[in-house]
Amino acid sequence: MTPQLNKNIVPVSEVFFSYQGEGIYAGIPQIFVRFAGCNLRCNYCDTPKSLMVSSAVKYFTPQALSEYVFDVYTKNKKMFFGFKPSVSFTGGEPLVYADFLKELITKYLRNKISVYMETNGSLSKEIKKVCKYCDVVAMDIKFQSACRKDLFKQHKEFLKICKNKAFIKTVITKDTTKQEFIKAVNLVSEISKKIKFVIQPAGFDRIINKKVFEFYSTAANKLDDVRILPQLHKLWKII
Ligand code: SF4
């Protein structure tokens, strides 16, 4: 795991206003906090600059980060229209800094801004510390074909903790196997068929398209709400 240098000071790559580009909340305005450091190395990672702690542009205390978030929000307030302000913690992997997040949310953000946790879904002890303070947990199920680790045990523990707040995202590459996809669908259906499940193509070539539509049928036969959604920010070319 990426070492946490000091639980009260954490490395951040960027804080910015944009629109959510993935999952069931795609298109909503948010303030994004991208932490530096991740415990995984997925082969399709689209934020390689955030994998290492050394990629941090700035280090923040909880109070300083909350002030920065509200400053970015104030500057972009008119872009939220009727939407409740929302902060997306992303990375890297934000839960590497769970103790910091707990203090940040409980002391400075709670009841003022919605908390959207974007996570690789592998750190169950960490989500336990902050789950009750999150409004949404956008949880990935990572496949061994992409991250060279079998994380299903960790994913199951993780989802049991945050099942009422979570939706699932699976990234489909040309290497994703039907076997591992079925395992992911079964994992979710055993916890709750009502958990929303997003199939996210990692590209639009013929092989991926074929898999995505085939996998949709597999998932929709077992779960109540399955959607195929691409990453909008790649179409917008903002990363
Ligand atoms: S978990 Fe996310 S940030 Fe970490 S390597 Fe995978 S895709 Fe990249």
Residues whose N, C-alpha, C, O or C-beta is under 5 A from the ligand:
A	BS01	SF4	C38 L40 R41 C42 C45 D46 G91 G92 E93 N120
